[in-house]
């Protein structure tokens, strides 16, 4: 985890990550347990903070992923297969995201349109984290 000297929370997040790893390591049947990924959001717009339950895929050929949603963003975490030959990438479109690994892609359809310019993805240690910014509904 890259640290930022101007962020006083970096040390806390590093320690939190170690605590979560230790908890998983000590769980019954820990050899089968793993953390696909997590996101810590430290700033939130006014109102009650919240993450809304998302969905996970169940297709046998698809890359396993989970989706979480807040008022302003959608977070997707995917486990990249270790046998991937080429660098995986996310093709982010206004109404869907494609997780591309080698010659296979997993399509995630989105319920709300997203701002592709202010959305991004990152692959680190076999985990792809995708952060999508929702387009505000001004009705």
N, C-alpha and C positions, 0 to 999 in steps of 0.2 A: 504494500500500500504506500503510495507516494504521499509524503507529508508536506504541508504548507506551513512555513514558519509564522504566518499571520493568522493561522486558524488555531485557536486554543483547544478546539475539540478533537484535533487529530490524534492526540495521545489517548483520549478517552475512547475514540472509535477503534484504535488499535487494540486497546485492552479489552473492549467489548468483543471484538473478533476472537481474541484468544479465549475468552470465557465461553463463547458459543462453541468453539472447537473442542474445548475441554468437556463441556456438557455432552456433546454428541459422542465423543470418544468413550465416555463412561455410561452410555445408554446400553440397555440390554441389546444384544445382537448388533453391536456397534460396527461390526465388519460390513453390514449391509446398509448402515445409515450414512447419509451424506447430505451436505447442504449444497443446493444448486446455486444459491446466491441470495443476497438480501440487499435492500436499499434503505438507507437512513436519511430521512428528509428532515433537515433541521429548521428550515424556515417554512412558514405556511401563511397563506393569506388570512385575513380576518375570519373569525368564525371558529367553530370547533374543528380541530384537526381530525383527519380520518382517512383510512385506507379502506376501500370497499372490496369485499371479496371478489376475486376474479375467477378465472377459469383455467383449466389445464387441459392439454390435449390427451387423447387416448389412442391415436392412430399408431399402429405398430411400426410403420415405415417413417413416421415423422420424427423430427428432432423433438425431444421432450422439452416442454416449456410451461411456464406459469405466467398468468397475467394478473396484475393488481392495478387498481385505478383510484385516483384521487379526484378532487374537483377540477384540477387543472392539467393533470398529466396521466399517462398510462405507462406502466412499467412492465416490461416483459423480460423474463429471465429464462434462458435456454441452456441446456447442457449439450455441449459440443462433443460428438463422439471422438474418442481418443484416436481412432483409426483414420481420421480425416487426413487426406493427402495434401489438400490445398487450404489456404487461409479462408475461413468462413467469413461471410459478410451478410449484412441485412440490407435488403432493398426496401426502403421506406417510401410508401406512396400515401396519398391523402386518405384512402379508405382501406388499405391493407399493408401488411408487412410480410415480406418473404425472407425467411432465414435460409440462406443458400450454403450448403456444405457439399463440396465436390460437384457431382452432377445431379444432386437431389435438392429440392426446395420444399420447405414447409410454409404454407400460407396461413396467415392469421388475419381474418377479416375483422375490421374495426366497426364498432357501432356508431362512433362519432368521428367526424373528420378531424384530421390532425394537421398541424403546421409542420410541413416537411423541412423547412429551412431551420427551425429551432428544435429539431428532433435529432437524436444521435444514437450511436451504438458503440460498444466497446467489448472487445474479447480479451479475457485475461484468465489464464490457467484453466482453460476448458469451459469457461462460462461466458456466455454472451449476455450482456446487460443492454437493453434497449430502453431509452427514455423518449417518450413521445409527448409533445406539448399539444393539448387540445386547442382547437379553434374556439374562442369564446362564443357563446350563444347570446346575442344582444337583444333578443326579443323581449 
